[in-house]
Amino acid sequence: MRTLFKPSAITTSICLLLSAQPVFALQDTAANSDESVEKITVTGSYVDGYNAHSASGASRMELAITDIPQSVSVITSAQLDDFQLNDINLALDTATGVNVQRIETDRTYYTARGFDITNFQIDGIGLPLTSGNNHAGDDTAVYDRIEVVRGANGLMTGVGNPSATVNYIRKRPNAEDELNLSASLGSHNLYRLEADGSYQFNSSISARGVAVSQDQDSYLDRYSRKNTLLYLFLNADLSDNTQLSISHSYNNSDAQGNLWGALPLFYTDGSATNYDRSTSTSADWSNWQVVNNNTVVELNHFFNEDWRLRATYSQKKADEDSELFYVFGTPDSQTEAGLTGYASEYILDDKHDLYDVYLDGDFDLFGREHQLVVGVNYSKLKYTDRSLYDFTTGNGFPTIADLNTWDGNATFPTLADGEAGSAVKQKQKAAYFTSRFNVLDDLYILAGGRYNKWEAVGTSYGVDRDVTESDFIPYAGIVYGVHENVNLYASYTETFQAQNELDINNQQLDPVVGESKEVGAKFTLFDSNAVASFAYFDVQQVNLAIADPATAALPPTDQRYIGSDGIDSHGFEVDFAGEILPNLHASIGYTDFSISGDDLVAHYTPSKMLKIGTVYNIEQVDGLSLGLNMRWQDDISREQGVVAAGFDNAGATIVTEQEAYAITDFLIKYDINEDITLNFNVFNVSDEKYLTSLYWAQAYYGAPRTYSLSLSWAL
């Protein structure tokens, strides 16, 4: 695919912006926040409809989206409620530029701009996912909204990929007492009950609580999952200037008949398999229990109206226990023989502790007001996992005669052999600062940096994970107002990821550095009821470890590595959110990019994606709304090797293909009165059959057309 610009266009655009003289006067967004910008802070707020004007995940400054020199999308509570996006996977399906890679029923990867998304934060605080993927999903009931900052986000995360950062903004106590109850019924025996309440004990103490119970079978044979979620947030005003809060969430996911791996995608003759959508490789005893506990303590102190200190302690624990069944091999197209089962037990204990303290405020310099954030961060992670197998009884590797008719009846193995696992400890120390300088009335420069020191000790499945690395990560951005409703911007930021591979001199390779360059324009439209943006980006991951050709003939333990150019991703994004016409709310995003440096990633990653969510309130029928939620992606593929000898097409390349497809959901919402609302949702209206991902060499089919009916009652 041809690129719109050469990479050098980024540098040229930044220089033009820096040297440009003002043409139109841009009103200071901060000065007009009460009139034109609906301010949203982490202490609790409400976003009406699909238009969130501000976000804080990119810099810890609560800025208007038009003043942030990076691509930012916000999934609002209205979107989550309208389309019943109760799972984080469903929510991120709607985010511009984000691809949800469902590789299994209970394990998911996320990508943006060709790179894995590993940084997930809660109210701006968080660490990369331990294994780079999410187990069991997350219920969205505790979140007020979800911010997605695309590109590298070195200031707030430091470590990770130059893909995106997902920032969950949690629900906090409201100013008034409220209680909202909802119940849902749906396809495949869906039952969901949810309660969400806010209560003011007195003028100083308040609370917010959420409870969810969900039980659902599946279109997949033998699969079902029960979820229990409990969340409590307590807030106390210790004085007029000091607030203390403590919160805890408990999330229990109990999956039965879950996938470990997925369906084989081709036969021995190279032709594609085509199973029923319900076909599953799970055994009837497969299960995966995931319990997450997350505690957050936060102290906010306001020295005056300009300066605030925020200190946060966060602890997250994950406890997983699973008995899994994997199917491997290549079936024969005539007999379906050739598949073998593979049983395992997997146990994980994972604990994150994170401390973060920062000072933010406004200051005057040269007659203008500027902003500054200065902070320190310390985190530690400890995880152990263990895998067990059955190599001795004969039940650990049973033959699967025909996956089309297999009912999951596999003798339960004795999982006591071949113990392997991980025991790793990680520490990260960081100091960071962000500044926003009001250079001219319509020109802002954002500059900052983060110093990270990263340490890890331990082993993982026989591989040494000891590593010590440090790096300074710069951030620079500029926002220039060419009109009161139009801002141009440019930015440069980085992330880094430590590597433990050694070079030919037995020296540890330098970190993988992700560089993200972006230029674009942002617009406020329709009397500030909508925000639109256009971005061109160039993202590179450099110094990625690859095998040194000079050591290719040596045993694996003696091989050494060199740093490569890695992966380059460049393209553009268009994003829109807000009210287009009276009563018509929409969220629209389009992404078009190409990847070079890794053909495998380029082929299995959709390079074009379109996301549309829209709801129209019908004036002629009071309380009635119709909605449409659609995501489209272009075709993807994956090379799977070559056809073996003995076939007419021996030596031919085997390619699995998934043609372009669109998944469309439909909504009918009716407000029976101001307190009671009825939602009827249809998912995958066209009953499209598609593979959920080609991230791995196996895959399974997405859900067919399904339905849900929800009743919400505000007391």
BELNORLIN-V197817 format. One record per helix or strand of 2 or more residues. SS is the DSSP state (helix for helix, strand for strand). FROM is the first residue (numbers start at 1). LEN is the number of residues. If there is no record, write none. Layout:
ss->SS from->FROM len->LEN
ss->SS from->FROM len->LEN
This chain:
ss->helix from->8 len->12
ss->helix from->33 len->4
ss->strand from->54 len->2
ss->strand from->63 len->2
ss->helix from->65 len->3
ss->strand from->72 len->4
ss->helix from->77 len->6
ss->helix from->88 len->5
ss->strand from->98 len->5
ss->strand from->107 len->6
ss->strand from->115 len->2
ss->strand from->119 len->4
ss->strand from->134 len->2
ss->helix from->140 len->3
ss->strand from->143 len->8
ss->strand from->164 len->7
ss->strand from->178 len->9
ss->strand from->190 len->11
ss->strand from->205 len->13
ss->strand from->224 len->14
ss->strand from->242 len->15
ss->strand from->287 len->16
ss->strand from->307 len->23
ss->strand from->339 len->27
ss->strand from->368 len->22
ss->strand from->399 len->2
ss->strand from->417 len->24
ss->strand from->443 len->18
ss->strand from->463 len->2
ss->strand from->467 len->17
ss->strand from->486 len->12
ss->strand from->512 len->14
ss->strand from->530 len->13
ss->strand from->544 len->4
ss->helix from->549 len->3
ss->helix from->556 len->3
ss->strand from->561 len->4
ss->strand from->567 len->15
ss->strand from->584 len->13
ss->helix from->599 len->6
ss->strand from->608 len->10
ss->strand from->624 len->10
ss->strand from->636 len->7
ss->strand from->653 len->6
ss->strand from->661 len->11
ss->strand from->676 len->8
ss->strand from->706 len->9
